[in-house]
Amino acid sequence: MVIRPACQIVVLMIAATIQLGASGFARVSKSAMQCRLGPSFCCTFQQMYYSRKFSAQRIARESSLVLNIPTEEDMEDVGGLLASLVLDDSITTGNEERRTENPSDLILLDGDIGAGKTALARGFIRNAFGDVDMQVTSPTYLLSNSYKTETASAGLEIQHMDLYRLTGERSSELIPLNLKHVFENCVTLIEWPQRLVGIELPTERLEIFISILPRPNPDHTLDSEHGDEFGRRAKITPFGKRWVNRISHAVEQGLLDDLLE
């Protein structure tokens, strides 16, 4: 069987990944690549690898990452990916801290109305519990929904809050949420975090701002067949070494390649 050049690079990439792991691409010999595929294919392979490395380094330097997210399903997938990063004990601050020793995490979800904050939270919670059909709705009137079962990963308690109904003018509105306890003991996703008036946020957190992209064709009318075709842009800003490590890891492993702006 004759393997065409375009297929050869895919085969070699897969072989390199299996042999070295995703983080070992840099150790693939340039001369070996040129021998098999020629210098142009070698260059393409290296450009892809170093592009990921540059993006990861940019996160640490500029503390932000922008994703283009076309559909609600993609938004849920992003939430699911974030859950995987939170639950992965191997992505740490470098001191092998375990999830059970540091059970708290905070993700702030800000942005336009209808931009997909709840969809992201739904994807996160479903993946954390391993249930793709789990009923997850925005707690607009309850302010907070709590998710905890014996089968949850590492016995985590997840709090999903929606502060849209609050005025953001009085800190007394937040007293029923018991935020000090929640920030220390739970994984918390908060929609409309600008209502957190007078609250000191944990230094380790992830902030996400989701905006709705302008309609590409002003004359296009949305209908059930085409669905919501606006698309979204999410600006992701990690605070603290733990979240910088997680987001950098996702970029280096190519987990966000289809969405990176």
Buried (B, 14 or more C-beta within 10 A) or exposed (E): EEEEEEEBBEEBBEEBBEEEEBEEBEEBEEEEBBEBBEEEBBBEBBEBBEBBBEBBBBBEEEBBBEBBBBBBEBBBBBBBBBBBBBBEEEBBBEEEEEBEEBBBBBBBBBBEEEBBBBBBBBBBBBBBBEEEEEEBEBBEEEBBBEBEEEEBBEEBBBBBBBBBEBEBEEEEBBEEBEBEEBBEBBBBBBBBBEBBBEEEBEEBBBBBBBBBBEEEEEEEEEEEEEEEBBBBBBBBBBBBBBBBBBBBBBBBBBBBEEBBE
